[in-house]
């Protein structure tokens, strides 16, 4: 198992082949939400030419099995002292929660990330938050660095807008990922991101002296991820 590696055009089903059991300190996962999303819609206030093609969404009918498979795959590779954060929208949250219980994880917290932009609606409330599920393998042994005196479970962190820069679908804010990293890992720990997207987790790991592993099946994202990692290494 090579550190600081991203497996492009590879599937998370290969996690057991690529990663040893009990070897990962922290997992940060932002999977597809199963909502017919390609990242190029005008409702997301972006120009489609700056969003690379190749994003692979999961059909809602298949979302339960998809969630069950990948969450089951990450359980054995996490250390007893480790933890995991899974992002989810509300649409298929139940499938994520069922898969978490089935895999054997303990849910320590259900965090809410409140952001300032949601798609305009006419007959329902505007969705302007994500769920972040904080999971552990062993509730008595997991590492937790209390970086704030009074750490609340609702975080309001602004989305980042990068006009003129190419993206692979949406991008989590650097500050959000860094906060998860600082709470739940130490320097030289090994962090896994099963859905690399734009390489935000890898960049955070470089900045804060962690090691990283990742998977990304969109081959068109390679150039973006490699460029973001190169910039982080040079800074």
Buried (B, 14 or more C-beta within 10 A) or exposed (E): EEEBBBBBEBEBEEBEEBBEEEBBBBBBBBBBBBEEBBBBEEEBEBEEEBBBEBBEBBEBEEBBEBBBBBBBBBBBBBBEBBBBBBBBBEEBBEBBBBBBEEBEBBBBEEBBBEBEEEEEEEEEEEEEBBBBBBBBBEEEEBBEEEEEEEEEEEBEBEEEEEEEEBBBBBBBBBEBBBBBBBBBBBEEBBBBBBBBBBBBBBBBBBBBEBBBBBBBBBEBBBEBBBBBBEEBEEE
